[in-house]
Amino acid sequence: MWISMEAIYVFLGLIALGGSLFTFVDKKNPRRFTSGLFYALYGISLLLGSIIPPFAMGLLVIVMVLIVGLGGLKVGSYGEASAEERRQNRQRLGNWLFVPALLIPLLTIVGSLGFKDVKIGELFVLDQKNITLVSLGLATLISLLVGMALTKSNPLTPVKESRRLLEAISWAAVLPQMLATLGTIFTSAGVGTVVSDLVAHVIPTHSLFWVVFAYCVGMALFTMIMGNAFAAFPVMTAGIAIPLLIGQFGVDANHLAAIGMFAGYCGTLMTPMAANFNIVPAALLDLKDKNHVIRVQFPTALVLLAFNIILLYLVSL
């Protein structure tokens, strides 16, 4: 293919590495060297993840964990525009400010639908296995260029702003990748088999409803523990979905994956372990109660979980 998922990761890695260079030279950051090292390692994992040996990648992750655990991650100064400058820019650009944001979903749809199975010569234009993600990456890049043209920004502005946002999110930015990897490790370790045996002893496996109930609730609970539905999905799929829902009841795998992940996201709404969703917003908004976001989301999450159970049961009949 001409544009693969790997190309998107390389671009993200370059952005992260570029931001880390500004962190290294930021004298207002009391931990500029360790902070810069953290984001540089993160950038390297994105840039060279496909060629770094697993053991070396594991060591890289351990170093990142040690940096965070020892308090080596701090924020610096970013030379942001003043409130008056931002107000003047808003007045000058008006509704044109929304164009880059609106382009992202629009171009993603165009890429996903318009470039499916499209080839130049013998090669596909976009990675067909990850066409939506590649389209999203390209849409974001195009929107970035449009935003730079509208605001007349210099090429370093995206790197500096990416650094500012990444440091605001801090260590929570790496959680999705790390937890998804952890889910794969759990599956390889046989946790899915343990879950399957446990379910077989607790619920009547001849009942479609109770198996669906166990799968959806298990997705939510495991997500609450792990902090990410991507970590829960391989475990619950190996333990319940494949042997029982697909193997025994013949449930459509596409329905199962979509609704199962949605059930997992219900757990995301109810746990502080999902720091990038629930703790970071509270920190950015400077809320006194760091768990306020979770308490507000809890009732909605329970309603959505019940809806997902009923929906998956109905489409599985």
N, C-alpha and C positions, 0 to 999 in steps of 0.2 A: 504494500500500500504506500501511497505518497505521504500521508500524514497519519501517524500512529499515536496511540496513547502515550507511548514513550516520549514522543516529541513534546507533548503537553507537560509531562513530568520534568523534562529538561528545562523548559521555559520557567516553570515554577521554581526549580532549583537555582537557576541563575538569578531570579528575583530575590530569593532568600539569601543567597550568597552576597549579592550586591548590598542588601540591607545590613548584613552582618558587618561589612566593611565600615559602614557609617557608624555602627555601634562600637566597633573597636576604637575609633578615633573620637568618640563622643566623651569629652573630658568631664561633662556634667553627670555622667552615669557612674555611680560609685563602684559598680561591678562591671565596667565596660569590657574587660578582657574575658571574664567567664561568660558574660551575657553574649558577647560577640561569638565566642566559641560555641555556645549552645545553638545559636541560629545558623552558624556556619556548618555545624554537623547536621543540622536539619536540612539545610540546602544540599549538602553532599548526599544525604540519603535519598533525596528526590532526584538529584542529577545523575548519580551513579548507582542507584539502587539495583538495577538489573545486572550489574557486573560485580558488585561487591560480594564476596563470599558470605554465607549466612553467619559464620562465626564472627567475622569482622564486623558485620552489621550489628550483631548482638553486643559486642564490645562498645560500639558507637552509641547504642541505646543506653547501655549502663553508664557511660560517661555523661550523657545528657541527664539521666536520672540523678546522678551524684551532684551535678551542678545545681539542679533544682533543690534537692534535698539539703544541700549545704548552704542554701541562701545565696547562690551565685547569680541569680537572675533578677535584674532590676531594670527600671525604665530610665530613659535619659531625656534629653531635650530634642525638639524636632523643628524648631524655627517655624512654627505655625503662623499663619496669617492672623492678624488681629480681628476682633469681632467686626470692626468698622470695615476693614478690607473685604471680609467675607460678605458683609451686607451689600457693599458696592458691587461685588461680583455677581451676587444674586440678582440685583436690579439690572445689571448690564445684560446678563444672559437670559433672564426670565424663564419661560417654560422650556427653552432649549436645554436647560440643565437635566431634564428628564430623558432626553434622547438617548444617551449612552445606556442608562438603566433599562429602558424599554427595548433597546436593540438586542440585549442579551437573550431574553426568552424568544423573541421573534426569530433571530438568526439561528438559535438552537433548533427550533422547529423546522426551519428551512433546511438546515444541514441534515437533520435526522431523517426527514422525509424526502427531500429533494436529491440527496446524494447517496441514498441507499442503492447499492448494486451498480453505482456509476463507476466506470473505469476510464483511465487514460492509458491506452496501449493494453498491456496485460495486467496492469496494477489497478487496484481499487483506489479511488481518490482518498477516501477516509477508511479508517480501521472499522471493518464491518462488525467485529465482535464488541466494540465499544463506541459505536457510531454516535450515540447520544452524548457521551462524555467528551468525545473528541469535538463534536459540534459545539458543546458548551464551552470548551476551552478556546476554540477559534472565535466563537461569538464574543467571549470576554476580551480576547486580544483585539478584535476589530472595534469593540466598544471603547476599549482603552485608547486606541488611536483616534477615534472620533472625539472622545473627551479631551484629549490633548490638543486637538485642532481647535475645538470650541473655546477652551480656556487659554490657548496659546502658552501651554506649559512646556518646559524644557524636558528632554528625555530622562533626566534624573528624578523628576517629580514623582512618577509612578513608583520608582524604587524607594524613595524616601517615605511616601505615603504608605506603601506596603509595609515598610519597616515599622512605621508608627502604629498601624493597626495590628501587626503581628505581635509587637511588644505589649500592646494593650491587652490582647488576648492571652499573651504569655504562654506558659507551658501547656495550657489547655488546647492550644492549636494542634498539638501533635497527638492528642488523645484518639481521634477517629482512626488514624492509621495504626496506632499501637494496639488499640483494643480489637480492631478487626484481625490483626495478626494473632493476638492472644486467643481469639475464638478459633482460628485455624489450628493453633497449637493444642487447644483443649480437645478438638475433634480428633486430631492425630493421637492424642493420649488416651482416647477411648471413653471420654466423658459422655459422648452421645449414647454409647452402649449402656452405661450406668443409668442414664436418664430413662432409656427405653425399658430396662428391667424394673426400675422404680415405678414407672407409669403402669406397667403390666400388673404390679402388685397392688396398686392403689385404686385404679379405675377399671370399670368393665370395658375391655378393649373391643368387645363385639358391638359396642354402641358408638355410632358415628358421632353423635352429639358430644358424648363425654370425651372422646379422643380429640375432637375439635376444641372443646373447652380446655383440655389439658395443654394442647399446643399453643393456643392464644395466650392463656394465663401464664404458661411457662415462658413464652417469649417476653411477656411484660416483666415477669419477676426476674428472669435472668438478665434482662436489660437493666433493671434497677440495680442489680448486684454489680454488673460489669460496667454500667454507664454508657453502653452503646449497643444498639440493635444489631450492628454488624458482627459483634462478638457473640451475641446470643444465637443468631441465625444458623450458623453451621452446626452448632451443638444441638439445638432443638430440631433442626431438619434431619440430622443423622439419627437422632434418638426417637423422634415421633413421626415426623412428616413422611420420610421415605419408607420405613418399614410398615407403618400403620395406615396413614392417610392415603399414600400413593399405592403401596404394595397390597394392602388389604381392601381398601375401599375404592381405589381407582380415581382419587381426586385429581383434578387438573393441576399440574405443577405450576403453571403460570398464575392461576388464582391463589394457590397456596403460598407462593413466594410473595406476591403483592400484599395480600391481606395479612400474612404472617409478619412481614416487616412493619406494616401499619400497627399491628398489635404490639410489636416491640417498641415502636415510637411512643405508645401510650405509657410504657414504663419509663421512657426517657423523660417524660413530663413530670414524673413523680420522684425523682432521685437526685440527690446532690452529687452522685457519682458522675452524672452527665454535666461535668463542670462547664464545658464550652457552651452548653445551652442554658443552664440554670444559675450557675455561680458567676460566670463572667458578666452577663447582663446586669446582675445585681451590683457587681463591682463598678461597671462602667456608669451605671445610673446613680452610684453612691448611695444605695439603699442601706438603712441602718440594719434591717433584718435581712441577712443574706439568704434566708430560706423563704422569703416572701413570695418570690416568683413561683416556687414549687407549690406553696399552699394555694395560690390563686389557680394554678393549673390542675390541681388534684381532682376536683369534681368533673371537669371536662374530660380528663384522662379516663376516669372510670366509665363515663357514659360512652366514650369512643371505644373502649375495650369491649363493653357489652355489645355495642353495635357490630364490631368486628367478629365477635363470636357468632352472632346470629347470621351475619352476612356469609361467613365462610361455611357455616352449616347449610344454609339455603343453596348456595352455589355448588355444594358437594353432593346434594341429593340426586 
